[in-house]
Amino acid sequence: MKYLGKALSNQGRHEEAEKMYQQSLKLREKVLGKEHPDTISSMNGLGKALSDQGRHEEAEKMHQESLKLREKVPGKEHPDTLSSMNGLGAALFDQGRHEETEKMYQQILKLNEKVLGKEHPKTLISMHDIFVTLGGQGKYEEAKEMYQQTVELREKVLGKEHPVTLQAKMYKERIAAMERKREVTLLLKKYKEHITAMGRKRKQSLRGEDRNPGDGGAGSCGAVERGKK
């Protein structure tokens, strides 16, 4: 059932995958118990199926539950526990909760470096996730630093033409475009503020002219009338 659920997810049949994971979870809880690794694996799969349907809050709850159980059973540094953390991080990111996501991914990176090593593919994925999350928060300078580290390691471990290395380069271009868009937005905002301020000054100036008429105003007319007398 687990593998069928995964196959359905890979085909984009997310509702069917959800049903399959629900059945798998129900059976495994009954036969193996809630804390069995296979039961928790079904929970993780269900969380992903929910995320794939855009039901991110439900996915978050499912990943939180699987993480809590995995921290207890295999332990905080076990690869399966890190997988649950990744699922939770993705659910938070999809809800736009980037600060929480960043903290989660930083924890995962630290654990991956400790358990698997700095050059392990999963560690490189964690670095990439942080890079994307930083860009999503508008932390472009920090994102650039993380990008540089990620690409250097990916080129070393996987090679310059590896799809995963090229993926990081693609994201760099996207973040650069986001940065340019932000700069243009800020310039437009400043321009609008300048135009608004100029408009206020112009109105104040016109009001001042109305209160203090010049040579051609009512005072001049009065002088002419007096001259006639």
N, CA and C of each residue as an Amber inpcrd file, in Angstrom:
protein
   687
   0.8220000  -1.2140000   0.0000000   0.0000000   0.0000000   0.0000000
   0.8560000   1.2650000   0.0000000   1.9440000   1.2340000   0.7900000
   2.8430000   2.3820000   0.8790000   3.4150000   2.7170000  -0.4910000
   3.8880000   1.6630000  -1.1980000   4.5230000   1.8860000  -2.4920000
   3.5050000   2.2780000  -3.5550000   2.2880000   1.7560000  -3.4360000
   1.2220000   2.1390000  -4.3630000   0.8590000   3.6070000  -4.1530000
   0.7970000   4.0280000  -2.8860000   0.5280000   5.4350000  -2.5730000
   1.5850000   6.3450000  -3.1700000   2.8410000   5.9320000  -3.0720000
   3.9530000   6.7120000  -3.6240000   3.8570000   6.7820000  -5.1470000
   3.5110000   5.6400000  -5.7680000   3.3660000   5.5870000  -7.2260000
   2.2440000   6.5140000  -7.6980000   1.1350000   6.5370000  -6.9630000
   0.0090000   7.4170000  -7.3030000   0.4070000   8.8870000  -7.1690000
   1.1630000   9.2020000  -6.1190000   1.6550000  10.5760000  -5.9170000
   2.5360000  11.0080000  -7.0750000   3.4190000  10.1100000  -7.5000000
   4.3370000  10.4120000  -8.6030000   3.6090000  10.6480000  -9.9220000
   2.4130000  10.0710000 -10.0350000   1.5880000  10.2600000 -11.2380000
   0.6710000  11.4800000 -11.1220000   0.7350000  12.1660000  -9.9820000
  -0.1130000  13.3330000  -9.7720000  -1.5270000  12.9880000  -9.3450000
  -1.7530000  11.7410000  -8.9770000  -3.0930000  11.2960000  -8.5450000
  -3.1550000  11.3960000  -7.0120000  -3.1710000  12.6330000  -6.5420000
  -2.9600000  12.9030000  -5.1140000  -4.1310000  12.4890000  -4.2220000
  -5.3480000  12.6170000  -4.7220000  -6.5170000  12.2040000  -3.9210000
  -6.5230000  10.6900000  -3.7110000  -6.1830000   9.9540000  -4.7790000
  -6.1030000   8.4910000  -4.6690000  -4.9610000   8.0910000  -3.7320000
  -3.8500000   8.8230000  -3.8430000  -2.6990000   8.5520000  -2.9690000
  -3.0830000   8.7730000  -1.5090000  -3.8430000   9.8460000  -1.2660000
  -4.2840000  10.1380000   0.1060000  -5.1110000   8.9800000   0.6720000
  -6.0600000   8.4950000  -0.1280000  -6.9080000   7.3740000   0.3190000
  -6.0780000   6.1320000   0.6260000  -5.0810000   5.8770000  -0.2380000
  -4.2250000   4.7070000  -0.0490000  -3.4190000   4.8260000   1.2460000
  -2.8590000   6.0210000   1.4830000  -2.0930000   6.2450000   2.7190000
  -2.9870000   6.1780000   3.9610000  -4.2250000   6.6490000   3.8250000
  -5.1760000   6.5810000   4.9470000  -5.4540000   5.1240000   5.3220000
  -5.6860000   4.3010000   4.3100000  -5.9340000   2.8670000   4.5490000
  -4.7150000   2.2040000   5.1840000  -3.5500000   2.5190000   4.6060000
  -2.2900000   1.9500000   5.1040000  -2.0550000   2.3330000   6.5590000
  -2.3050000   3.6050000   6.8710000  -2.1020000   4.1050000   8.2360000
  -3.0450000   3.4160000   9.2230000  -4.2990000   3.2930000   8.8250000
  -5.3080000   2.6710000   9.6910000  -4.9500000   1.2120000  10.0080000
  -4.5450000   0.4790000   8.9760000  -4.1800000  -0.9330000   9.1590000
  -2.9190000  -1.0940000  10.0050000  -1.9310000  -0.2580000   9.7140000
  -0.6650000  -0.3670000  10.4460000  -0.8150000   0.0160000  11.9190000
  -1.6470000   1.0240000  12.1910000  -1.9030000   1.3910000  13.5960000
  -2.5550000   0.2260000  14.3420000  -3.4570000  -0.4680000  13.6460000
  -4.1820000  -1.5880000  14.2570000  -3.2720000  -2.8050000  14.4800000
  -2.4640000  -3.1310000  13.4650000  -1.6460000  -4.3500000  13.5150000
  -0.3030000  -4.1300000  14.2080000   0.3730000  -3.0240000  13.8590000
   1.7440000  -2.7970000  14.3410000   1.8320000  -1.8380000  15.5280000
   0.8310000  -0.9720000  15.6580000   0.8730000   0.0410000  16.7160000
   1.2990000   1.3940000  16.1640000   0.9570000   2.4460000  16.8900000
   1.1720000   3.8180000  16.4170000   2.6510000   4.1950000  16.3010000
   3.4990000   3.6020000  17.1350000   4.9090000   4.0070000  17.1720000
   5.8140000   3.1480000  16.2900000   5.2440000   2.2210000  15.5520000
   6.0500000   1.3680000  14.6730000   6.5730000   2.2030000  13.4920000
   7.8230000   1.9960000  13.0900000   8.4040000   2.7680000  11.9790000
   7.5620000   2.7560000  10.7060000   6.9490000   1.5980000  10.3670000
   6.1270000   1.5200000   9.1540000   4.8590000   2.3680000   9.2760000
   4.3030000   2.4350000  10.4770000   3.1100000   3.2610000  10.7220000
   3.4590000   4.7380000  10.5320000   4.5920000   5.1280000  11.0940000
   5.0310000   6.5300000  10.9880000   5.3590000   6.8770000   9.5340000
   5.8880000   5.9010000   8.8000000   6.1780000   6.1030000   7.3800000
   4.8980000   6.4040000   6.5970000   3.8070000   5.7120000   6.9510000
   2.4990000   5.9700000   6.3170000   1.9970000   7.3720000   6.6550000
   2.2510000   7.8200000   7.8740000   1.8640000   9.1740000   8.2960000
   2.6110000  10.2150000   7.4620000   3.8950000   9.9670000   7.2540000
   4.7080000  10.8900000   6.4620000   4.2060000  10.9620000   5.0200000
   3.8840000   9.7780000   4.4580000   3.3530000   9.7260000   3.0970000
   2.0280000  10.4550000   2.9810000   1.1810000  10.3040000   3.9890000
  -0.1110000  10.9880000   4.0140000   0.0930000  12.5000000   4.0890000
   1.0550000  12.9220000   4.8850000   1.3700000  14.3510000   4.9830000
   1.7540000  14.9350000   3.6400000   2.5640000  14.2060000   2.8780000
   2.9780000  14.6760000   1.5510000   1.7900000  14.7300000   0.5960000
   0.9320000  13.6950000   0.6520000  -0.2540000  13.6630000  -0.2120000
  -1.1720000  14.8560000   0.0690000  -1.2770000  15.2510000   1.3270000
  -2.0810000  16.4230000   1.7050000  -1.4430000  17.7080000   1.1860000
  -0.1260000  17.8060000   1.3110000   0.6070000  18.9770000   0.8000000
   0.4270000  19.1190000  -0.6990000   0.4870000  17.9850000  -1.4060000
   0.3450000  17.9940000  -2.8680000  -1.0190000  18.4990000  -3.3140000
  -1.9990000  18.4320000  -2.4180000  -3.3460000  18.9370000  -2.7220000
  -3.5540000  20.3640000  -2.2160000  -2.4930000  20.9580000  -1.6640000
  -2.5850000  22.3190000  -1.1440000  -3.1980000  22.4110000   0.2360000
  -3.3340000  21.2760000   0.9020000  -3.9240000  21.2560000   2.2620000
  -2.7760000  21.2950000   3.2790000  -2.1230000  22.4430000   3.3140000
  -0.8480000  22.5620000   4.0260000  -0.9910000  22.5240000   5.5500000
  -2.0890000  23.0520000   6.0710000  -2.2900000  23.0200000   7.5310000
  -2.4960000  21.5890000   8.0270000  -3.2560000  20.8040000   7.2630000
  -3.4550000  19.3880000   7.6210000  -2.1350000  18.6280000   7.5110000
  -1.3800000  18.9530000   6.4530000  -0.0730000  18.3130000   6.2490000
   0.8690000  18.6380000   7.4010000   0.8210000  19.8980000   7.8390000
   1.6720000  20.3290000   8.9580000   1.3930000  19.4880000  10.2110000
   0.1120000  19.3120000  10.5210000  -0.2690000  18.5230000  11.7110000
   0.2200000  17.0800000  11.6010000   0.0970000  16.5070000  10.4010000
   0.5210000  15.1250000  10.1870000   2.0380000  14.9840000  10.3560000
   2.7880000  15.9360000   9.7970000   4.2520000  15.8980000   9.9110000
   4.7090000  16.1670000  11.3490000   3.9860000  17.0360000  12.0440000
   4.3140000  17.2910000  13.4560000   4.1530000  16.0220000  14.2910000
   3.0800000  15.2930000  13.9990000   2.8160000  14.0530000  14.7410000
   3.8900000  13.0020000  14.4500000   4.2390000  12.8570000  13.1650000
   5.2580000  11.8630000  12.7960000   6.6190000  12.2460000  13.3690000
   6.9160000  13.5570000  13.3970000   8.1900000  14.0260000  13.9560000
   8.2730000  13.7300000  15.4540000   7.1850000  14.0080000  16.1480000
   7.1350000  13.7630000  17.5990000   7.3920000  12.2870000  17.9160000
   6.7800000  11.4110000  17.1280000   6.9460000   9.9650000  17.3320000
   8.3570000   9.5040000  16.9750000   8.8970000  10.0440000  15.8900000
  10.2320000   9.6250000  15.4540000  11.3300000  10.1350000  16.3870000
  11.1340000  11.2980000  16.9400000  12.1130000  11.7940000  17.9230000
  12.1610000  10.8640000  19.1330000  11.0240000  10.2680000  19.4280000
  10.9200000   9.3660000  20.5800000  11.4660000   7.9680000  20.2640000
  11.1080000   7.4240000  19.0880000  11.4450000   6.0270000  18.7690000
  12.8460000   5.8690000  18.1770000  13.1460000   6.3190000  16.9260000
  14.5190000   6.1130000  16.4600000  15.4960000   7.1520000  17.0040000
  14.9710000   8.3260000  17.4310000  15.8460000   9.3550000  17.9910000
  15.9620000  10.5760000  17.0960000  16.4010000  11.6870000  17.6820000
  16.4370000  12.9840000  16.9900000  17.3850000  13.0300000  15.7970000
  18.4340000  12.2160000  15.8230000  19.4450000  12.2870000  14.7690000
  19.2760000  11.2070000  13.7020000  18.2100000  10.4370000  13.7880000
  17.9830000   9.3620000  12.8130000  17.5280000   9.9590000  11.4730000
  17.9930000   9.4010000  10.3380000  17.5870000   9.9140000   9.0210000
  16.0730000  10.0020000   8.8270000  15.3170000   9.0430000   9.3810000
  13.8520000   9.0850000   9.2620000  13.2670000  10.3070000   9.9810000
  13.8730000  10.6580000  11.1090000  13.4340000  11.8380000  11.8730000
  13.6990000  13.1040000  11.0630000  14.8570000  13.1470000  10.4070000
  15.1970000  14.2940000   9.5560000  14.2290000  14.3960000   8.3800000
  13.7590000  13.2430000   7.8870000  12.7730000  13.2320000   6.8040000
  11.4600000  13.8740000   7.2590000  11.0420000  13.5780000   8.4960000
   9.8270000  14.1970000   9.0550000  10.0120000  15.7000000   9.2390000
  11.2100000  16.0950000   9.6490000  11.5120000  17.5210000   9.8030000
  11.4380000  18.2340000   8.4590000  11.9490000  17.5750000   7.4210000
  11.8820000  18.1410000   6.0690000  10.4450000  18.3290000   5.6170000
   9.6140000  17.3160000   5.8830000   8.2000000  17.4050000   5.5170000
   7.5040000  18.5500000   6.2270000   7.8160000  18.7320000   7.5020000
   7.2340000  19.8240000   8.2850000   7.7220000  21.1710000   7.7650000
   9.0100000  21.2430000   7.4500000   9.5680000  22.4830000   6.8960000
   8.8900000  22.8770000   5.5990000   8.6510000  21.8960000   4.7260000
   7.9820000  22.1580000   3.4470000   6.5490000  22.6510000   3.6610000
   5.8470000  22.0540000   4.6370000   4.4640000  22.4670000   4.9450000
   4.4260000  23.9050000   5.4640000   5.4160000  24.2840000   6.2630000
   5.5080000  25.6580000   6.7760000   5.8190000  26.6350000   5.6410000
   6.7450000  26.2440000   4.7660000   7.1290000  27.0950000   3.6330000
   5.9290000  27.3550000   2.7260000   5.1490000  26.3070000   2.4560000
   3.9830000  26.4330000   1.5780000   2.9000000  27.3340000   2.1630000
   2.9530000  27.5650000   3.4770000   2.0130000  28.4920000   4.1280000
   2.5850000  29.9090000   4.2190000   3.7940000  30.0930000   3.6740000
   4.4330000  31.4060000   3.7060000   5.0600000  31.7510000   5.0400000
   5.2470000  30.7530000   5.8900000   5.8340000  30.9880000   7.2290000
   7.3520000  30.7670000   7.1360000   7.9970000  31.7030000   6.4420000
   9.3950000  31.5170000   6.0560000  10.3820000  31.5720000   7.2130000
  10.0910000  32.3750000   8.2220000  11.0070000  32.4490000   9.3760000
  11.0470000  31.1190000  10.1250000   9.8730000  30.5270000  10.3260000
   9.8010000  29.2140000  10.9890000  10.4670000  28.1420000  10.1270000
  10.2480000  28.2660000   8.8080000  10.8590000  27.3150000   7.8740000
  12.3720000  27.3860000   7.9450000  12.8840000  28.6200000   7.9570000
  14.3400000  28.8050000   8.0090000  14.9350000  28.1460000   9.2550000
  14.2910000  28.3560000  10.4030000  14.7760000  27.7440000  11.6570000
  14.7860000  26.2210000  11.5570000  13.7180000  25.6710000  10.9710000
  13.6160000  24.2170000  10.8140000  14.7270000  23.6900000   9.9080000
  14.9300000  24.3740000   8.7750000  15.9580000  23.9320000   7.8250000
  17.3750000  24.0980000   8.3880000  17.5700000  25.1240000   9.2190000
  18.8810000  25.3080000   9.8620000  19.1740000  24.1360000  10.8010000
  18.1550000  23.7030000  11.5310000  18.3040000  22.5310000  12.4200000
  18.6490000  21.2790000  11.6160000  17.9410000  21.0980000  10.4950000
  18.1720000  19.9230000   9.6440000  19.5930000  19.9380000   9.0910000
  20.0350000  21.1170000   8.6350000  21.3920000  21.2420000   8.0910000
  22.4340000  20.8700000   9.1360000  22.2500000  21.3970000  10.3340000
  23.1870000  21.1200000  11.4290000  23.2630000  19.6200000  11.7180000
  22.1060000  18.9670000  11.7680000  22.0550000  17.5290000  12.0440000
  22.6270000  16.7140000  10.8850000  22.3160000  17.1230000   9.6510000
  22.8480000  16.4140000   8.4830000  24.3730000  16.4940000   8.4250000
  24.9040000  17.6840000   8.7240000  26.3660000  17.8500000   8.7390000
  27.0020000  16.9570000   9.8020000  26.3320000  16.8660000  10.9450000
  26.8580000  16.0640000  12.0540000  26.7770000  14.5610000  11.7630000
  25.6280000  14.1240000  11.2630000  25.3780000  12.6900000  11.0810000
  25.9290000  12.1710000   9.7470000  25.7120000  12.9280000   8.6720000
  26.0540000  12.4450000   7.3320000  27.3270000  13.0540000   6.7480000
  27.6760000  14.2500000   7.2340000  28.8570000  14.9280000   6.7040000
  28.4800000  16.0840000   5.7870000  29.3940000  17.0360000   5.6130000
  29.1090000  18.2640000   4.8590000  28.8780000  18.0310000   3.3680000
  29.4590000  16.9550000   2.8290000  29.3710000  16.7360000   1.3880000
  28.3200000  15.6980000   0.9930000  27.5400000  15.2440000   1.9470000
  26.4950000  14.2610000   1.6410000  25.3730000  14.9380000   0.8360000
  24.8060000  14.2490000  -0.1700000  23.7320000  14.8420000  -0.9770000
  22.5830000  15.4330000  -0.1650000  22.1990000  14.7780000   0.9430000
  21.0990000  15.3020000   1.7710000  21.4950000  16.6080000   2.4640000
  22.7710000  16.7350000   2.8120000  23.2700000  17.9840000   3.4090000
  23.2020000  19.1050000   2.3750000  23.5570000  18.7730000   1.1300000
  23.5080000  19.7610000   0.0450000  22.0700000  20.1970000  -0.2250000
  21.1310000  19.2620000  -0.1070000  19.7070000  19.6010000  -0.2790000
  19.2610000  20.5620000   0.8230000  19.7240000  20.3220000   2.0520000
  19.3870000  21.2120000   3.1790000  19.9030000  22.6230000   2.9360000
  21.1180000  22.7260000   2.4080000  21.6970000  24.0380000   2.0940000
  20.8670000  24.7440000   1.0340000  20.4460000  23.9810000   0.0280000
  19.6210000  24.5380000  -1.0460000  18.2830000  25.0390000  -0.4920000
  17.6780000  24.2640000   0.4060000  16.3950000  24.6540000   1.0130000
  16.5240000  25.9730000   1.7790000  17.6320000  26.1280000   2.5000000
  17.8650000  27.3750000   3.2510000  18.0440000  28.5370000   2.2850000
  18.7970000  28.3060000   1.2270000  19.0380000  29.3240000   0.1960000
  17.7170000  29.8410000  -0.3800000  16.8100000  28.9190000  -0.7270000
  15.5040000  29.2940000  -1.2900000  14.6560000  30.0370000  -0.2550000
  14.6930000  29.5690000   0.9940000  13.9100000  30.1960000   2.0690000
  14.3950000  31.6130000   2.3600000  15.7020000  31.8160000   2.3370000
  16.2630000  33.1590000   2.5410000  15.8060000  34.0980000   1.4330000
  15.8170000  33.6010000   0.2060000  15.3420000  34.4020000  -0.9230000
  13.8800000  34.7640000  -0.7770000  13.0800000  33.8270000  -0.2630000
  11.6520000  34.0700000  -0.0550000  11.3650000  35.1360000   0.9800000
  12.3350000  35.3760000   1.8720000  12.1880000  36.4140000   2.9060000
  12.7990000  37.7480000   2.4780000  13.3800000  37.7650000   1.2840000
  14.0400000  38.9900000   0.8290000  15.4180000  39.1920000   1.4230000
  15.9860000  38.1350000   2.0300000  17.3450000  38.2090000   2.6000000
  18.3540000  37.8380000   1.5090000  18.4820000  38.7420000   0.5330000
  19.2190000  38.4010000  -0.6780000  20.7180000  38.2230000  -0.4630000
  21.3050000  39.0270000   0.3990000  22.7460000  38.9030000   0.6470000
  23.0720000  37.5660000   1.3040000  22.2670000  37.1850000   2.3010000
  22.4640000  35.8870000   2.9650000  22.2140000  34.7370000   1.9890000
  21.2070000  34.9250000   1.1260000  20.8850000  33.8980000   0.1270000
  22.0510000  33.7030000  -0.8380000  22.6910000  34.8150000  -1.2290000
  23.8360000  34.7310000  -2.1520000  24.9960000  33.9600000  -1.5320000
  25.2440000  34.2190000  -0.2500000  26.3280000  33.5100000   0.4550000
  26.0490000  32.0110000   0.5060000  24.8110000  31.6610000   0.8560000
  24.4350000  30.2490000   0.9320000  24.4890000  29.6020000  -0.4480000
  24.0680000  30.3630000  -1.4620000  24.1150000  29.8550000  -2.8380000
  25.5440000  29.5030000  -3.2390000  26.4700000  30.4090000  -2.9310000
  27.8720000  30.1950000  -3.2940000  28.4190000  28.9130000  -2.6590000
  28.1220000  28.7380000  -1.3790000  28.5660000  27.5240000  -0.6730000
  27.9340000  26.2730000  -1.2860000  26.6420000  26.3670000  -1.5910000
  25.9060000  25.2210000  -2.1410000  26.4650000  24.7960000  -3.4890000
  26.6540000  25.7780000  -4.3800000  27.1250000  25.4640000  -5.7330000
  28.5440000  24.9130000  -5.7120000  29.4070000  25.5060000  -4.9020000
  30.7920000  25.0220000  -4.8150000  30.8400000  23.5560000  -4.3870000
  30.0410000  23.2090000  -3.3670000  30.0100000  21.8230000  -2.8940000
  29.3610000  20.8870000  -3.9120000  28.2990000  21.3550000  -4.5620000
  27.6190000  20.5130000  -5.5550000  28.5190000  20.2460000  -6.7640000
  29.2530000  21.2690000  -7.1880000  30.1780000  21.0810000  -8.3080000
  31.2780000  20.0950000  -7.9380000  31.7290000  20.1730000  -6.6970000
  32.7900000  19.2810000  -6.2130000  32.3050000  17.8350000  -6.1020000
  31.1130000  17.6670000  -5.5180000  30.5960000  16.3230000  -5.2320000
  29.8980000  15.7020000  -6.4440000  29.0740000  16.5010000  -7.1310000
  28.2310000  15.9570000  -8.2020000  28.7110000  16.2960000  -9.6080000
  29.4640000  17.4050000  -9.7300000  29.9100000  17.8490000 -11.0490000
  29.1310000  19.0640000 -11.5250000  29.7450000  19.8600000 -12.4090000
  29.1440000  21.1180000 -12.8620000  27.8680000  20.9290000 -13.6730000
  27.7770000  19.8270000 -14.4020000  26.6310000  19.6210000 -15.2930000
  25.5390000  18.7370000 -14.6830000  25.7040000  18.3750000 -13.4280000
  24.6850000  17.5290000 -12.7770000  23.3790000  18.3200000 -12.6450000
  22.2200000  17.6780000 -12.8850000  20.9270000  18.3740000 -12.7920000
  20.7120000  19.1230000 -11.4790000  21.1880000  18.5490000 -10.3730000
  21.0050000  19.1860000  -9.0640000  21.8360000  20.4630000  -8.9630000
  23.0390000  20.4520000  -9.5530000  23.8920000  21.6530000  -9.5760000
  23.2370000  22.7310000 -10.4310000  22.7160000  22.3260000 -11.5840000
  22.0610000  23.2670000 -12.4960000  20.7880000  23.8400000 -11.8780000
  20.1190000  23.0390000 -11.0560000  18.9020000  23.5040000 -10.3710000
  19.2200000  24.6880000  -9.4650000  20.3420000  24.5870000  -8.7340000
  20.7500000  25.6800000  -7.8370000  21.0070000  26.9520000  -8.6310000
  21.6320000  26.8020000  -9.8060000  21.9200000  27.9690000 -10.6500000
  20.6330000  28.6060000 -11.1570000  19.6450000  27.7760000 -11.4680000
  18.3450000  28.2780000 -11.9160000  17.6840000  29.1130000 -10.8160000
  17.7570000  28.6280000  -9.5750000  17.1720000  29.3540000  -8.4440000
  17.8960000  30.6720000  -8.2040000  19.2060000  30.6920000  -8.4700000
  19.9590000  31.9390000  -8.2940000  19.4050000  33.0120000  -9.2260000
  19.1320000  32.6330000 -10.4790000  18.5750000  33.5710000 -11.4590000
  17.2030000  34.0660000 -11.0080000  16.4170000  33.1550000 -10.4390000
  15.0770000  33.5300000  -9.9660000  15.1640000  34.5320000  -8.8150000
  16.0870000  34.2910000  -7.8880000  16.2450000  35.1880000  -6.7380000
  16.7970000  36.5380000  -7.1820000  17.7040000  36.5170000  -8.1840000
  18.2250000  37.7770000  -8.7290000  17.0840000  38.5860000  -9.3450000
  16.1660000  37.9050000 -10.0290000  14.9990000  38.5760000 -10.6190000
  14.1000000  39.1570000  -9.5320000  13.9270000  38.4180000  -8.4380000
  13.1320000  38.9010000  -7.3000000  13.7640000  40.1460000  -6.6900000
  15.0980000  40.1380000  -6.6090000  15.8080000  41.2830000  -6.0350000
  15.6260000  42.5130000  -6.9190000  15.7330000  42.3120000  -8.2520000
  15.5430000  43.4310000  -9.1900000  14.1190000  43.9800000  -9.0860000
  13.1540000  43.0680000  -8.9610000  11.7490000  43.4770000  -8.8390000
  11.5500000  44.3100000  -7.5790000  12.1920000  43.8950000  -6.4810000
  12.0750000  44.6360000  -5.2230000  12.6680000  46.0330000  -5.3760000
  13.8240000  46.1260000  -6.0640000  14.4720000  47.4220000  -6.2650000
  13.5820000  48.3530000  -7.0810000  12.9600000  47.8130000  -8.1360000
  12.0480000  48.6050000  -8.9770000  10.8450000  49.0630000  -8.1540000
  10.3040000  48.1710000  -7.3310000   9.1550000  48.5010000  -6.4700000
   9.5000000  49.6330000  -5.5090000  10.7040000  49.5690000  -4.9200000
  11.1470000  50.6170000  -3.9940000  11.3080000  51.9510000  -4.7060000
  11.8630000  51.9160000  -5.9310000  12.0330000  53.1460000  -6.7170000
  10.6800000  53.7660000  -7.0550000   9.7240000  52.9260000  -7.4560000
   8.3750000  53.4150000  -7.7740000   7.7020000  54.0210000  -6.5440000
   7.9070000  53.3840000  -5.4000000   7.3360000  53.8810000  -4.1480000
   7.8990000  55.2660000  -3.8220000   9.2300000  55.4060000  -3.9450000
   9.8770000  56.6920000  -3.6740000   9.3960000  57.7660000  -4.6460000
   9.2210000  57.3660000  -5.9240000   8.7550000  58.3070000  -6.9450000
   7.3450000  58.7970000  -6.6130000   6.4660000  57.8580000  -6.2200000
   5.0900000  58.2210000  -5.8520000   5.0680000  59.1420000  -4.6370000
   5.9230000  58.8480000  -3.6510000   6.0150000  59.6910000  -2.4500000
   6.4800000  61.0970000  -2.8140000   7.4410000  61.1630000  -3.7570000
   7.9670000  62.4620000  -4.2060000   6.8750000  63.2720000  -4.9040000
   6.1150000  62.6180000  -5.8090000   5.0320000  63.2890000  -6.5370000
   3.9540000  63.7770000  -5.5680000   3.6150000  62.9450000  -4.5870000
   2.6080000  63.3160000  -3.5760000   3.0660000  64.5280000  -2.7770000
   4.3410000  64.5180000  -2.3720000   4.9020000  65.6360000  -1.6000000
   4.9020000  66.9190000  -2.4230000   5.2550000  66.8190000  -3.7100000
   5.2630000  67.9850000  -4.5990000   3.8530000  68.5420000  -4.7660000
   2.8670000  67.6210000  -4.8530000   1.4720000  68.0430000  -4.9800000
   1.0070000  68.8050000  -3.7540000   1.4000000  68.3490000  -2.5650000
   1.0330000  69.0360000  -1.3220000   1.6330000  70.4360000  -1.2860000
   2.9150000  70.5390000  -1.6540000   3.5990000  71.8420000  -1.6520000
   2.9260000  72.8110000  -2.6160000   2.5030000  72.2850000  -3.7870000
   1.8490000  73.1200000  -4.7950000   0.5230000  73.6580000  -4.2610000
  -0.2500000  72.7800000  -3.5870000  -1.5390000  73.2060000  -3.0190000
  -1.3470000  74.2730000  -1.9520000  -0.3330000  74.0650000  -1.0940000
  -0.0340000  75.0380000  -0.0390000   0.3620000  76.3820000  -0.6380000
   1.1200000  76.3240000  -1.7340000   1.5670000  77.5470000  -2.4070000
   0.3810000  78.3120000  -2.9820000  -0.5660000  77.5730000  -3.5960000
  -1.7520000  78.2080000  -4.1820000  -2.6330000  78.8360000  -3.1070000
  -2.7660000  78.1400000  -1.9620000  -3.5470000  78.6980000  -0.8540000
  -2.9250000  79.9990000  -0.3550000  -1.5970000  80.0280000  -0.3100000
  -0.8800000  81.2220000   0.1370000  -1.1270000  82.3980000  -0.7900000
  -1.1850000  82.1220000  -2.1080000  -1.4410000  83.1830000  -3.0900000
  -2.8510000  83.7340000  -2.9370000  -3.8080000  82.8420000  -2.6090000
  -5.1980000  83.2830000  -2.4180000  -5.3250000  84.2080000  -1.2130000
  -4.5500000  83.8910000  -0.1410000  -4.6270000  84.7130000   1.0770000
  -3.8800000  86.0430000   0.9280000  -2.8410000  86.0970000   0.0700000
  -2.0290000  87.3050000  -0.1200000  -2.0350000  87.7200000  -1.5850000
  -3.1170000  88.3790000  -2.0590000  -3.2260000  88.7350000  -3.4790000
  -2.1310000  89.7090000  -3.8910000  -1.7780000  89.6420000  -5.1730000
  -0.7060000  90.4940000  -5.7080000  -1.2240000  91.8220000  -6.2100000
  -0.4590000  92.4520000  -7.1330000  -0.7670000  93.8020000  -7.6100000
  -2.0700000  93.8690000  -8.3900000  -2.4360000  92.7890000  -9.0160000
  -3.6510000  92.8170000  -9.8320000  -4.8830000  92.4140000  -9.0720000
  -4.8300000  92.3460000  -7.7150000  -5.9450000  91.8280000  -6.9250000
  -6.8980000  92.9060000  -6.4880000  -7.7010000  92.5780000  -5.4520000
  -8.7620000  93.4710000  -4.9600000  -8.2000000  94.7570000  -4.4150000
  -7.0230000  94.7290000  -3.7980000  -6.4210000  95.9260000  -3.2210000
  -6.1260000  96.9600000  -4.2770000  -5.6950000  96.5280000  -5.4570000
  -5.3610000  97.4140000  -6.5620000  -6.6140000  98.0970000  -7.0810000
  -7.7030000  97.3180000  -7.1580000  -8.9790000  97.8620000  -7.6250000
  -9.4640000  98.9670000  -6.6890000  -9.2580000  98.7650000  -5.3990000
  -9.6740000  99.7540000  -4.4090000  -8.9320000 101.0540000  -4.6030000
  -7.6580000 100.9680000  -4.9420000  -6.8440000 102.1700000  -5.1530000
  -7.3390000 102.9360000  -6.3600000  -7.7670000 102.2250000  -7.4170000
  -8.2770000 102.8610000  -8.6370000  -9.5530000 103.6100000  -8.3220000
 -10.4440000 102.9530000  -7.5530000 -11.7110000 103.5740000  -7.1920000
 -11.4820000 104.8490000  -6.3970000 -10.4890000 104.8140000  -5.4840000
 -10.2100000 106.0010000  -4.6800000  -9.6680000 107.1240000  -5.5520000
  -8.9280000 106.7400000  -6.5950000  -8.3550000 107.7380000  -7.4970000
  -9.4230000 108.4570000  -8.2740000 -10.4880000 107.7380000  -8.5940000
 -11.5670000 108.3290000  -9.3710000 -12.2850000 109.4050000  -8.5820000
 -12.3500000 109.1950000  -7.2340000 -13.0180000 110.1670000  -6.3850000
 -12.1690000 111.4130000  -6.2840000
